[in-house]
Amino acid sequence: GKLWTRSMKVAYNILHKLGTKQEPMVRPGDRVTLVFPNNDPAAFMVAFYGCLLAEVVPVPIEVPLTRKDAGSQQIGFLLGSCGVTVALTSDACHKGLPKSPTGEIPQFKGWPKLLWFVTESKHLSKPPRDWFPHIKDANNDTAYIEYKTCKDGSVLGVTVTRIALLTHCQALTQACGYTEAETIVNVLDFKKDVGLWHGILTSVMNMMHVISIPYSLMKVNPLSWIQKVCQYKAKVACVKSRDMHWALVAHRDQRDINLSSLRMLIVADGANPWSISSCDAFLNVFQSKGLRQEVICPCASSPEALTVAIRRPTDDSNQPPGRGVLSMHGLTYGVIRVDSEEKLSVLTVQDVGLVMPGAIMCSVKPDGIPQLCKTDEIGELCVCAIATGTSYYGLSGMTKNTFEVFPMTSSGGPITEYPFIRTGLLGFIGPGGLVFVIGKMDGLMVVSGRRHNADDIVATALAVEPMKFVYRGRIAVFSVSVLHDERIVIVAEQRPDSTEEDSFQWMSRVLQAIDSIHQVGVYCLALVPANTLPKTPLGGIHLSETKQLFLEGSLHPCNVLMCPHTCVTNLPKPRQKQPEIGPASVMVGNLVSGKRIAQASGRDLGQIEDNDQARKFLFLSEVLQWRAQTTPDHVLYTLLNCRGTIANSLTCVQLHKRAEKIAVMLMERGHLQDGDHVALVYPPGIDLIAAFYGCLYAGCVPITVRPPHPQNIATTLPTVKMIVEVSRSACLMTTQLICKLLRSREAAAAVDIRTWPPVLDTDDLPKKRPAQIYKPSNPETLAYLDFSVSTTGMLAGVKMSHAATSAFCRSIKLQCELYPSREVAICLDPYCGLGFVLWCLCSVYSGHQSILIPPSELETNPALWLLAVSQYKVRDTFCSYSVMELCTKGLGSQTESLKARGLDLSRVRTCVVVAEERPRIALTQSFSKLFKDLGLHPRAVSTSLGCRVNLAICLQGTSGPDPTTVYVDMRALRHDR
């Protein structure tokens, strides 16, 4: 009577006292959430039945403990998608919710804005005498929504209709033989699953007396449920296997226990195959206290299919329950193989009784098309009944996949026209229609094609001595994807008093046990301090949040044992040496993929006939003398300043004459002989070029060195000194300005002045010409040294002979089609590699005009290089990545104003980035995209590749194919594939 009047009151108040008369907040069919603690079943019951009477849909959830509980966001998502705006709760619970300083209940992470409504009778107004709830026959309207947490942590709402609710209660009444006034002890959470179905719904239908034992009491006194069974001579008890386990541990101090009144002990997690050990041990101890074997009734359930199967209570003690001893190895291949109980690598399973009244069950292949399993195969159990959930609220695609399955025969036809529901349970139907469950779909991990169940791995880990090492129930097993396969990870909380020594002993034993029993390697076993893993509201481990912490690297374990070598067995094999390609393959003209020889060659320099006059000279110094005689006034070099105007230029004869004067200076002032090394310390410009040819004319070997940076002498000067020392330079040539810098006080602090070789300043040169210009005796002698610091900080000098230098210049001439009438813009550092060759050597060899733009000038005027390219109508230009980056960053917002200034890049045929590294595709692509509006053809931009040993391996020429992008698998690259 009280339940009826209080529920009526709640129903009336929900419908009429929230919002306004014209605009009520809650109408029939709306969803509201129920937030009640586990120690207040009466208040929950009143609210739940109040909702049913008001035709409002209750969505029971756990009480949030903090503003940011583990999984709070996903619960919030469920409430949001159900359109929940009102939360019903009890007075005590409302007071205990976290509050803001102002006393407001804060918005929980990810939750919608809620109105909290307390359902205690004293806070509610009485319904008028003439008000009566609208009660009609059970139909397909939704009665309530039960939340379900998936493997990935997402929370779904399973809708249960009024007809399903009623039919389920009738089926349970029939299966369990419930009668009026029986007493039932319920230890389970009454808000969902077996606890809700037996303790709140079926109990009311049959007018049974329910004794609810909150979990907080169970923690203090694990025997409380047994004491209540004795005290009230209860006929039925609803427990989980853990409650049996803890009662066993604690029962010694309890005397007068008598369990003979029990006719049914429902084991709610009978679907977990490991519950059998608790059932057996419990029976073993309490058989002497009046407990009968046939009383233990495991049941299997799932949020989608409600009760799937339950063992019926019988009075016949001669009929032993069904059990099977299955090979664990067979199960990993999805087949049932009976084995002997002595072995460790077996799974002993008990039946969970028969299918529910009014339901049909079948077992289908767990993946792919829902094809019926053979009798010796493990499959996902599916049921067809009225008493099941009907959908995942608001998710039609996922609903179709789970609630509308049509099992197929092997020929491909459906077995019935009625849809089945996937229960999420793996198992088989044994002899006599008994149902056996061997695990959940959610706990399935498929490693190298074999299936392993997380529960089985947990059981093996917990069975390893010392068993007291980790807390039972504080252990998580999940799989992570590594190298195209699932890998098993175990995370457990270790006891606070354990030492590192104990930890590793226990961990290595666990690995061995899992390897021998399950024949699978563990990728990672991590131990964390007690109480640090994310919890579910009921105190269990929040699996998906734990997995997330592991993947983010924020688990912070105190002990880790990783064994990638034992479980990652699918690494690519090293490439085998292929047999030589025979004439047959060549005739077919189609080499087998993977056997193609990895080689490519450029055109042969010797066989190309062209009008290359420079070819007849063996030495660059001779080419310069020839150009000074035949085309004395032809301009070879133009140097631009930061304003884009010409700072300096050199014709063939001017360069020749300056080189002669420098040669005299080296011989007379420097007293150098042929073969001596000379360091050239010049800023990018024309002095550097003249000094280089001056060295060749005097028979000396030049080394170009980047000058020290005036603002940063302390770090840049030692590098200069190191190159001068390592290259064994007999003298150093530079400008007057740098000469002063080397003698300055800052320089003296970095490098002792007395340790430098003689320094020659080339700003005032002697007027006379040399008696003769040096001609090397052999093309294989040294022409110059190419020094640079590699990206790894190694200083390396490469010796370049005269023959190699000429060949290099010739190959660039052919690749880029260079001849005297061409103009090429160069904006890169001229100290090593291809940059030096393009700046100092190519113009002399090919006769084209080089427009030189020192990269340092771009710092004051980022548009300098591109404006020069546009102004001189240049078709080929070379730059460095730093120049390209400067332009991309510095000119990003200026394209419109540059267009207005007449910047036009449509004539550019090749824009080559000179580098000794992998192409920076993101940079070149954004550069191309940015300047496309100014006429730059996207295919004009390409990258060259050189290295210390070969200064130009590849260089995109004018006649070469367009640059292409290839996508390569990162993981394969790690294995040199």
VOSESE-580490 format. One record per residue (C-alpha): x, y, z. Coordinates in pm, whole numbers, padded with zeros to 5 digits, always signed. Layout:
XYZ;...
//
This chain:
+00000+00000+00000;+00280+00240+00087;+00462+00164-00239;+00139+00242-00427;+00060+00575-00255;+00419+00698-00261;+00466+00602-00627;+00136+00776-00711;+00265+01088-00538;+00592+01076-00736;+00403+01020-01063;+00172+01315-01001;+00456+01549-00900;+00678+01459-01197;+00396+01532-01441;+00235+01835-01275;+00484+02011-01046;+00786+02057-01274;+00777+02353-01511;+00450+02544-01561;+00094+02428-01631;+00124+02537-01992;+00480+02409-02031;+00540+02103-01809;+00908+01992-01797;+00822+01622-01818;+00552+01467-02033;+00460+01097-02068;+00722+00920-02283;+01005+01155-02172;+01321+01014-02014;+01433+01101-01660;+01740+00968-01479;+01731+00795-01140;+02032+00865-00917;+02008+00657-00600;+02275+00505-00377;+02303+00129-00329;+02182+00147+00030;+01837+00288-00043;+01629+00033-00236;+01296+00167-00102;+01351+00520-00237;+01466+00377-00573;+01163+00146-00588;+00922+00434-00524;+01087+00650-00793;+01101+00363-01045;+00734+00268-01001;+00642+00637-00992;+00794+00670-01340;+00611+00360-01464;+00280+00504-01337;+00351+00843-01496;+00447+00666-01825;+00784+00839-01795;+01094+00634-01888;+01344+00589-01600;+01715+00570-01683;+01887+00446-01363;+02258+00535-01331;+02522+00525-01056;+02570+00808-00810;+02854+01032-00932;+03128+01053-00668;+03330+01345-00804;+03292+01603-01079;+03519+01401-01307;+03449+01032-01239;+03605+00774-01469;+03356+00728-01754;+03147+01029-01644;+03163+01178-01993;+03015+00866-02152;+02728+00850-01896;+02671+01218-01974;+02657+01135-02344;+02388+00872-02277;+02180+01119-02071;+02224+01385-02338;+02118+01155-02622;+01814+01042-02419;+01718+01409-02379;+01719+01382-01998;+01660+01715-01817;+01542+01590-01477;+01722+01369-01223;+01523+01200-00946;+01716+01135-00626;+01676+01084-00251;+01728+01344+00017;+02042+01182+00159;+02190+01128-00184;+02117+01487-00287;+02298+01614+00024;+02598+01391-00049;+02651+01504-00411;+02961+01718-00473;+02870+02087-00442;+03024+02412-00561;+03117+02678-00297;+02773+02836-00352;+02600+02508-00270;+02497+02443-00630;+02540+02093-00773;+02804+02146-01041;+02763+02016-01391;+02935+01678-01407;+03189+01626-01685;+03003+01572-02013;+02654+01578-01855;+02357+01783-01978;+02211+02051-01749;+01983+01873-01501;+01710+01972-01257;+01757+01765-00940;+01423+01651-00795;+01403+01488-00450;+01135+01214-00434;+01090+01190-00052;+00718+01199+00029;+00750+01492+00272;+00874+01718-00011;+00588+01628-00248;+00236+01762-00278;-00059+01522-00251;-00234+01436-00577;-00599+01559-00593;-00867+01301-00513;-00983+01276-00872;-00631+01226-01016;-00548+00875-01121;-00255+00745-01328;-00334+00632-01681;-00293+00251-01671;-00330+00056-01993;-00235-00292-02111;+00137-00362-02156;+00236-00245-02503;+00550-00165-02705;+00611+00169-02533;+00949+00188-02359;+00921+00100-01989;+01281+00174-01882;+01634+00211-02018;+01926+00016-01869;+02276+00152-01925;+02550-00072-02059;+02924+00005-02074;+03099-00129-02386;+03453-00258-02425;+03571+00082-02555;+03413+00268-02261;+03115+00408-02452;+02782+00384-02268;+02467+00270-02449;+02106+00266-02331;+01915-00060-02381;+01541+00006-02414;+01302-00243-02255;+00935-00221-02355;+00639-00262-02118;+00541-00592-02277;+00900-00721-02247;+00914-00612-01883;+00590-00794-01800;+00676-01107-01999;+01024-01122-01842;+00876-01109-01491;+00628-01385-01583;+00908-01599-01733;+01126-01553-01420;+00830-01635-01193;+00774-01957-01387;+01144-02051-01410;+01218-01982-01043;+00881-02105-00913;+00823-01785-00712;+00520-01779-00481;+00350-01511-00270;+00514-01410+00061;+00843-01589-00007;+01147-01417+00138;+01436-01330-00097;+01776-01192+00009;+01930-00966-00257;+02299-00870-00247;+02308-00742-00606;+02283-00387-00736;+01904-00336-00757;+01931-00067-01025;+02007-00299-01314;+02042-00653-01436;+01955-00953-01213;+01920-00734-00902;+01657-00515-01069;+01467-00804-01231;+01439-01016-00915;+01466-00762-00632;+01248-00479-00767;+01022-00611-01045;+00942-00983-01011;+00931-00952-00631;+00651-00693-00653;+00464-00900-00912;+00465-01196-00670;+00435-00993-00347;+00759-01130-00208;+00953-01001+00091;+01290-00865-00028;+01582-00814+00209;+01839-00593+00032;+02195-00599+00157;+02392-00293+00047;+02742-00350-00078;+02887-00118+00187;+02763-00363+00453;+02901-00661+00260;+03245-00496+00266;+03233-00472+00647;+03060-00803+00707;+03083-01050+00415;+02861-01296+00610;+02570-01052+00644;+02371-01215+00362;+02411-01564+00513;+02304-01432+00853;+01989-01282+00698;+01908-01607+00517;+01925-01788+00853;+01738-01518+01043;+01446-01493+00798;+01461-01854+00675;+01480-01706+00327;+01383-01929+00036;+01587-01746-00231;+01914-01550-00237;+02059-01351-00530;+02439-01326-00513;+02750-01308-00727;+03032-01561-00703;+03249-01302-00523;+02991-01286-00239;+03024-01663-00200;+03403-01632-00207;+03418-01365+00065;+03165-01552+00279;+03394-01857+00261;+03692-01652+00374;+03495-01510+00671;+03269-01797+00783;+03500-01944+01050;+03382-01710+01325;+03014-01793+01267;+02851-02082+01452;+02481-02162+01411;+02450-02134+01034;+02159-02321+00882;+02094-02287+00509;+01832-02560+00479;+01559-02303+00413;+01719-02206+00078;+01551-02361-00222;+01737-02140-00471;+02072-01963-00459;+02084-01758-00780;+02444-01698-00896;+02408-01387-01111;+02749-01412-01279;+02713-01781-01367;+02805-01673-01720;+03162-01619-01601;+03309-01969-01631;+03530-01903-01329;+03226-01875-01099;+03227-02257-01079;+03521-02260-00838;+03332-02035-00591;+03017-02248-00629;+03207-02575-00567;+03400-02438-00269;+03085-02283-00119;+02894-02611-00149;+03188-02798-00005;+03190-02590+00314;+02818-02526+00363;+02681-02869+00265;+02724-02962+00631;+02516-02654+00725;+02208-02768+00536;+02292-02636+00186;+02178-02877-00086;+02366-02912-00415;+02056-02863-00632;+01991-02524-00468;+02281-02355-00651;+02134-02201-00966;+02378-02015-01193;+02213-01786-01446;+02336-01608-01757;+02215-01262-01849;+02304-00964-02062;+02170-00606-02081;+02039-00673-02436;+01874-01013-02388;+01785-00983-02014;+01787-01331-01856;+01929-01568-02117;+01918-01893-01918;+01884-02002-01555;+01924-02335-01378;+01585-02440-01240;+01550-02530-00874;+01461-02900-00833;+01383-03127-00542;+01570-03410-00707;+01915-03431-00552;+02010-03731-00769;+02029-03525-01083;+02382-03377-01084;+02431-03041-01255;+02596-03040-01596;+02965-02964-01623;+03228-02993-01894;+03607-03001-01888;+03723-02831-02208;+04068-02794-02363;+04175-02430-02338;+04379-02475-02656;+04074-02598-02846;+03870-02303-02723;+04122-02058-02870;+04033-02204-03210;+03662-02183-03129;+03602-02558-03094;+03488-02775-02803;+03732-03055-02713;+03670-03250-02393;+03986-03298-02185;+04086-03447-01849;+04050-03252-01526;+04410-03318-01411;+04556-03076-01663;+04612-02709-01590;+04530-02601-01944;+04159-02684-01921;+03848-02480-01851;+03584-02644-01632;+03243-02498-01707;+02906-02548-01541;+02572-02520-01715;+02357-02213-01660;+02044-02422-01692;+01784-02413-01965;+01667-02138-02195;+01397-01909-02053;+01030-02005-02101;+00898-01871-02432;+01243-01819-02586;+01436-01989-02867;+01817-01995-02861;+02083-02063-03122;+02458-02014-03149;+02615-01826-03444;+02971-01764-03566;+03113-01472-03361;+03241-01281-03665;+03113-01221-04015;+02776-01350-04137;+02561-01491-03850;+02595-01850-03964;+02472-02128-03733;+02749-02311-03548;+02802-02686-03554;+02746-02861-03219;+03119-02872-03143;+03182-02503-03218;+03180-02208-02980;+02954-01928-03098;+02774-01620-02980;+02444-01715-02819;+02142-01547-02975;+01783-01556-02845;+01444-01488-02995;+01183-01391-02731;+00939-01121-02628;+01123-01072-02296;+01432-00893-02427;+01558-00542-02490;+01451-00392-02822;+01716-00136-02919;+02010+00082-02823;+01835+00414-02763;+01889+00650-03057;+02140+00426-03240;+01964+00257-03530;+02278+00116-03698;+02410-00056-03387;+02057-00170-03301;+02022-00347-03635;+02352-00525-03577;+02254-00656-03232;+01874-00671-03207;+01788-00775-03563;+02002-01078-03643;+01874-01344-03883;+02082-01659-03829;+02171-01839-04155;+02202-02205-04240;+02515-02325-04419;+02329-02291-04750;+02277-01920-04678;+01904-01909-04601;+01760-01764-04278;+01636-02023-04025;+01324-01824-03928;+01151-01502-04022;+01184-01373-03662;+01485-01164-03564;+01720-01289-03292;+01915-01080-03044;+02288-01117-02982;+02344-01179-02612;+02714-01088-02616;+02784-01428-02454;+03006-01696-02606;+02915-02056-02550;+02734-02365-02674;+02415-02561-02617;+02501-02895-02463;+02312-03222-02428;+01955-03194-02298;+01933-02829-02402;+02163-02716-02119;+02333-02385-02193;+02708-02344-02127;+02879-02002-02137;+03257-01981-02174;+03302-01603-02183;+03181-01268-02308;+03228-01118-02654;+03355-00801-02483;+03639-00993-02318;+03751-01154-02643;+04105-01083-02764;+04208-01226-03100;+04585-01275-03108;+04739-01424-03424;+04404-01570-03524;+04342-01740-03186;+04077-01623-02939;+04161-01564-02574;+03921-01452-02305;+04023-01175-02066;+03851-01355-01774;+04059-01667-01835;+04382-01467-01834;+04275-01293-01510;+04201-01630-01348;+04544-01765-01445;+04721-01454-01309;+04529-01473-00980;+04615-01842-00938;+04989-01768-00937;+05164-01793-00598;+05182-01587-00385;+04809-01533-00437;+04802-01252-00183;+05040-01050-00400;+04774-00856-00590;+04421-00769-00489;+04151-00997-00627;+03928-00781-00845;+04192-00510-00890;+04337-00651-01210;+04267-00547-01570;+04339-00742-01888;+04294-00588-02231;+04454-00597-02573;+04627-00319-02766;+04703-00319-03136;+05076-00334-03217;+05210-00414-03566;+04880-00533-03718;+04785-00770-03435;+04632-00761-03087;+04876-00785-02793;+04779-00872-02436;+04838-00623-02154;+04786-00702-01785;+04762-00421-01529;+04725-00499-01159;+04738-00310-00830;+05006-00455-00605;+04984-00465-00228;+05166-00179-00054;+05408-00401+00140;+05555-00586-00161;+05918-00536-00261;+06055-00500-00612;+06213-00843-00576;+05871-01000-00499;+05712-00809-00786;+05945-00936-01054;+05934-01291-00921;+05555-01284-00931;+05549-01117-01272;+05781-01367-01433;+05576-01653-01287;+05258-01501-01430;+05419-01481-01775;+05526-01845-01756;+05183-01958-01637;+05002-01772-01917;+05249-01904-02171;+05210-02268-02063;+04832-02262-02003;+04715-02035-02284;+05014-02061-02520;+05015-01687-02574;+05278-01424-02492;+05203-01122-02276;+05316-00794-02430;+05323-00596-02108;+05262-00669-01742;+05242-00352-01533;+05199-00319-01158;+05065+00006-01015;+05042+00116-00650;+04725+00016-00460;+04415+00227-00528;+04551+00413-00829;+04352+00256-01115;+04038+00439-01231;+03729+00296-01059;+03373+00242-01172;+03112+00393-00937;+03064+00048-00777;+03434+00011-00703;+03544-00220-00985;+03823-00127-01227;+03723+00097-01516;+03873-00108-01797;+03857+00134-02091;+03995+00426-01885;+04281+00202-01767;+04353+00110-02129;+04342+00478-02226;+04596+00564-01954;+04820+00283-02078;+04804+00408-02439;+04869+00770-02336;+05164+00664-02123;+05006+00808-01808;+04955+00485-01613;+05272+00549-01403;+05338+00187-01302;+05587+00110-01025;+05698-00217-01188;+05687-00315-01554;+05780-00630-01739;+05757-00600-02116;+05812-00897-02343;+05763-00775-02699;+06006-01037-02832;+05789-01328-02717;+05461-01203-02858;+05547-00986-03158;+05629-01272-03393;+05505-01118-03718;+05799-00884-03784;+05894-00862-04152;+06173-01106-04239;+06502-00956-04358;+06512-00952-04737;+06661-01268-04887;+06935-01241-05146;+06767-01292-05481;+06923-01504-05753;+07079-01308-06037;+06841-01206-06313;+06888-01439-06607;+06847-01368-06979;+06493-01511-06974;+06365-01239-06741;+06535-00973-06946;+06376-01110-07265;+06033-01098-07105;+06125-00740-07020;+05920-00756-06702;+06125-00813-06390;+05947-00984-06102;+05838-00737-05836;+06077-00736-05542;+06357-00880-05750;+06419-00560-05943;+06774-00447-05889;+06761-00119-05695;+06972+00092-05928;+06941+00391-06158;+07194+00575-06370;+07209+00917-06532;+07312+00977-06895;+07671+00894-06984;+07877+01217-06981;+08125+01098-07240;+07883+00997-07513;+07672+01311-07534;+07772+01516-07835;+07709+01884-07780;+07892+02209-07858;+08051+02218-07513;+08374+02411-07573;+08478+02389-07210;+08506+02012-07252;+08841+02039-07424;+08998+02185-07107;+09092+01961-06817;+09100+02235-06555;+08860+02510-06449;+09147+02762-06435;+09199+02701-06809;+08827+02744-06880;+08835+03087-06709;+09143+03196-06907;+08972+03084-07232;+08653+03276-07148;+08858+03590-07057;+09014+03578-07408;+08706+03486-07617;+08423+03669-07435;+08600+03920-07206;+08297+04143-07139;+08039+03870-07085;+07893+03909-06731;+07928+03588-06526;+07815+03709-06183;+07574+03973-06051;+07546+04022-05674;+07227+04183-05536;+07196+04376-05208;+06895+04380-04971;+06717+04647-05180;+06737+04429-05490;+06981+04658-05671;+07313+04536-05813;+07587+04562-05550;+07862+04420-05771;+07916+04226-06090;+08202+04039-06260;+08273+03985-06629;+08500+03703-06750;+08803+03931-06784;+08743+04108-06448;+08735+03775-06268;+09047+03657-06450;+09242+03974-06361;+09139+03968-05991;+09233+03601-05970;+09580+03686-06112;+09636+03958-05850;+09532+03723-05567;+09770+03456-05701;+10057+03710-05686;+09961+03802-05332;+09960+03435-05224;+10305+03375-05374;+10470+03701-05264;+10306+03793-04931;+10203+03444-04824;+10516+03270-04956;+10300+02968-05047;+10400+02682-05272;+10171+02483-05497;+09969+02225-05302;+09940+02442-04987;+09592+02469-04833;+09427+02811-04801;+09117+02889-04593;+08882+03141-04760;+08674+03316-04492;+08434+03539-04688;+08068+03638-04669;+07858+03512-04966;+07963+03732-05257;+08207+03802-05538;+08527+03824-05326;+08484+03457-05243;+08469+03360-05611;+08777+03571-05702;+08975+03428-05407;+08885+03072-05516;+09019+03120-05870;+09320+03311-05730;+09409+02994-05535;+09377+02779-05849;+09601+03023-06042;+09865+02999-05767;+09839+02618-05742;+09697+02630-05386;+09403+02420-05257;+09114+02645-05141;+08875+02563-04853;+08564+02783-04826;+08469+02857-04464;+08157+03035-04333;+08280+03351-04150;+08204+03396-03778;+07877+03574-03697;+07956+03920-03550;+07668+03890-03299;+07765+03540-03192;+08143+03511-03202;+08176+03285-02897;+07997+02991-03066;+08073+03048-03438;+08445+03133-03422;+08559+02796-03274;+08401+02618-03577;+08604+02839-03814;+08917+02761-03612;+08840+02388-03617;+08803+02380-03998;+09125+02582-04041;+09308+02337-03813;+09163+02013-03950;+09220+02122-04312;+09583+02212-04223;+09551+02554-04389;+09883+02732-04431;+09717+03071-04453;+09378+03240-04421;+09238+03489-04677;+08954+03724-04594;+08820+04083-04613;+08944+04374-04406;+08623+04375-04200;+08655+04009-04096;+09029+04065-04036;+08936+04324-03772;+08674+04090-03629;+08934+03812-03584;+09156+04053-03387;+08872+04194-03174;+08848+04145-02798;+08542+03910-02823;+08733+03693-03072;+09038+03681-02848;+08814+03553-02566;+08696+03264-02786;+09020+03177-02971;+09379+03277-02891;+09496+03521-03168;+09845+03368-03174;+09713+03029-03285;+09582+03151-03623;+09794+03092-03940;+09897+03409-04133;+09590+03615-04230;+09586+03790-04574;+09340+04070-04639;+09241+04086-05010;+09084+04434-05004;+09401+04599-05144;+09568+04377-05402;+09912+04411-05570;+09899+04574-05916;+10126+04324-06094;+10045+04002-06279;+10202+03661-06204;+10494+03547-06419;+10294+03237-06507;+09960+03077-06411;+09997+02740-06243;+09883+02438-06446;+09838+02109-06256;+10038+01813-06385;+09753+01564-06343;+09370+01597-06340;+09354+01362-06037;+09535+01613-05810;+09336+01810-05551;+09131+02106-05676;+08961+02204-05349;+08839+02067-05013;+08469+02063-04930;+08426+02094-04552;+08099+02090-04365;+07945+01996-04034;+07689+01718-04081;+07344+01719-03917;+07490+01491-03648;+07762+01745-03566;+08049+01561-03738;+08301+01775-03928;+08396+01608-04255;+08615+01730-04541;+08572+01582-04889;+08865+01595-05133;+08762+01708-05481;+09003+01644-05770;+09022+01858-06085;+08874+01575-06293;+08579+01529-06051;+08515+01905-06039;+08501+01934-06421;+08279+01627-06452;+08048+01763-06181;+08014+02100-06360;+07952+01924-06691;+07677+01700-06551;+07500+02005-06399;+07536+02189-06734;+07368+01899-06916;+07102+01832-06652;+06997+02197-06625;+07072+02291-06990;+07303+02581-06900;+07468+02796-07167;+07601+03158-07189;+07270+03325-07271;+07092+03181-06962;+07038+03354-06628;+07011+03153-06305;+06913+03299-05965;+07096+03144-05668;+06993+03205-05308;+07184+02968-05081;+07500+02943-04873;+07815+02901-05087;+08032+02705-04844;+07988+02336-04926;+07818+02080-05142;+07607+02169-05441;+07551+02522-05305;+07922+02603-05337;+07946+02450-05687;+07647+02650-05815;+07775+02976-05661;+08144+02958-05758;+08205+02704-06033;+07912+02649-06271;+07909+02996-06431;+08277+02972-06521;+08229+02627-06672;+07898+02685-06858;+07924+03062-06918;+07571+03146-06791;+07505+03449-06574;+07449+03375-06202;+07238+03626-06010;+07368+03587-05653;+07136+03663-05360;+07298+03616-05014;+07037+03438-04793;+07121+03671-04500;+06973+03964-04698;+06629+03796-04683;+06613+03860-04310;+06563+04231-04382;+06367+04179-04707;+06197+03836-04732;+06066+03909-05085;+06416+03983-05224;+06476+03643-05388;+06132+03609-05551;+06132+03973-05667;+06472+03916-05832;+06346+03597-06001;+06048+03793-06134;+06245+04107-06233;+06520+03921-06424;+06262+03683-06583;+06465+03391-06451;+06362+03043-06564;+06579+02841-06322;+06647+02916-05959;+06813+02735-05668;+06747+02794-05299;+06780+02625-04959;+06506+02502-04722;+06574+02790-04483;+06515+03039-04767;+06191+02862-04865;+06077+02862-04502;+06156+03232-04465;+05946+03310-04772;+05657+03085-04664;+05643+03236-04314;+05740+03592-04399;+05530+03642-04711;+05221+03434-04622;+04998+03737-04581;+05162+03953-04850;+05075+03767-05171;+04815+04028-05270;+05054+04324-05223;+05332+04137-05406;+05093+04078-05695;+05021+04449-05697;+05398+04516-05714;+05407+04305-06032;+05564+03990-05888;+05519+03720-06155;+05661+03369-06120;+05497+03219-06427;+05830+03198-06618;+05994+02978-06352;+06059+02637-06505;+06258+02482-06220;+06289+02593-05859;+06525+02346-05693;+06582+02315-05319;+06943+02215-05255;+06975+01985-04954;+07144+01683-04805;+06834+01538-04637;+06497+01374-04703;+06263+01608-04894;+06055+01828-04662;+05732+01768-04848;+05506+01971-04618;+05725+02278-04670;+05757+02248-05048;+05383+02187-05081;+05285+02487-04871;+05536+02703-05066;+05386+02587-05398;+05032+02645-05273;+05114+02991-05137;+05276+03123-05456;+05044+02948-05702;+04843+03272-05723;+05159+03455-05834;+05196+03221-06133;+05428+02958-05981;+05363+02624-06150;+05327+02358-05874;+05539+02113-06074;+05826+02362-06097;+05928+02306-05734;+06157+02008-05673;+06433+01898-05438;+06786+01785-05504;+06964+01528-05292;+07332+01520-05212;+07540+01371-04936;+07894+01416-04808;+08033+01151-05042;+07839+01242-05353;+07746+01610-05359;+07465+01574-05614;+07304+01234-05641;+06982+01371-05788;+06900+01710-05934;+06570+01785-06105;+06663+01906-06451;+06461+02083-06717;+06409+01772-06929;+06350+01538-06634;+06003+01397-06551;+05772+01589-06316;+05838+01538-05945;+05616+01267-05796;+05506+01190-05440;+05513+00833-05310;+05357+00723-04980;+05560+00472-04784;+05458+00272-04477;+05648+00410-04172;+05662+00073-03998;+05804-00101-04304;+06073+00168-04325;+06189+00072-03977;+06268-00270-04119;+06448-00119-04418;+06160-00196-04651;
//
